[in-house]
Amino acid sequence: MENLQTTIQQLLEIGGFREPSVSVDVETRKVEIFVNEGEWFKKWLPSLVSDFDHLMRLFAKKHDTKPFFVDINSYRRERERIIVDLANAAARKASIEKSEIRLPSMNAYERRLVHVALAIHPEVRTESEGEGKTRCVIIRPIV
């Protein structure tokens, strides 16, 4: 997959990023990208991650393989940590107050993070509710 690493590196350089760092782990299907662009760049990270996800799906389809998981400047890793922390805090609140907690709307991947994080929690259960962009996780206490 050295070809993939070179292709991503070239795309980033064409996009004007200075000295991007790209690492590809074929075994775990992960691509980690680091670019040093300063504070202004942070607001564009969600869009850039989404755009690279789309490119990786196209690449995988063209090469008849599974897609790669893309993380840029550890944005996804940090987002996952925040979501799991939110889920745990909501679970504590739901079990203490004995009331359901509705989390904000999330995409399927983020909802799955919540369900997995709380799957073994003995005092709450989780359900997804809603449709499309408004789909969210509800954390309910087990009474």
Residue pairs with C-beta under 8 A, 6 or more apart in sequence:
1 24
1 26
2 24
4 24
4 31
4 59
4 68
5 22
5 23
5 24
5 31
7 59
8 22
8 24
8 31
8 33
8 52
9 20
9 22
11 55
12 20
12 22
12 33
12 35
13 20
17 35
17 37
18 35
18 36
18 37
19 35
19 36
20 33
20 34
20 35
21 33
21 34
21 35
22 31
22 32
22 33
23 31
23 32
24 30
24 31
24 68
25 31
25 32
28 69
29 66
29 67
29 68
29 69
30 68
30 69
30 70
30 71
31 52
31 56
31 68
31 69
31 70
31 71
32 71
32 74
33 52
33 70
33 71
33 72
33 73
34 72
34 73
35 41
35 72
35 73
41 73
45 72
45 73
45 75
46 75
48 72
49 70
49 71
49 72
49 75
49 76
52 70
52 72
53 67
53 70
56 67
56 68
56 69
56 70
57 67
59 67
59 68
60 66
60 67
60 68
69 76
70 76
71 77
79 110
80 113
83 106
83 110
83 113
83 114
83 117
84 113
84 114
84 117
86 103
86 114
87 103
87 113
87 114
87 117
87 118
87 137
87 139
88 117
88 118
90 101
90 103
90 139
91 101
91 118
91 121
91 123
91 124
91 139
93 101
94 100
94 101
94 123
94 124
94 139
94 140
94 141
95 123
95 124
95 141
97 141
98 141
98 143
99 141
100 138
100 139
100 140
100 141
101 138
101 139
102 129
102 136
102 137
102 138
102 139
103 114
103 136
103 137
103 138
103 139
104 136
105 130
105 133
105 134
105 135
105 136
106 114
106 135
106 136
106 137
108 135
111 128
111 135
111 136
111 137
114 126
114 137
114 139
115 126
115 128
115 137
118 124
118 125
118 126
118 139
119 126
122 142
123 141
123 142
124 139
124 140
124 141
124 142
125 139
125 140
125 142
126 137
126 138
126 139
126 140
127 137
127 138
127 140
128 135
128 136
128 137
128 138
129 135
129 136
129 137
129 138
130 136
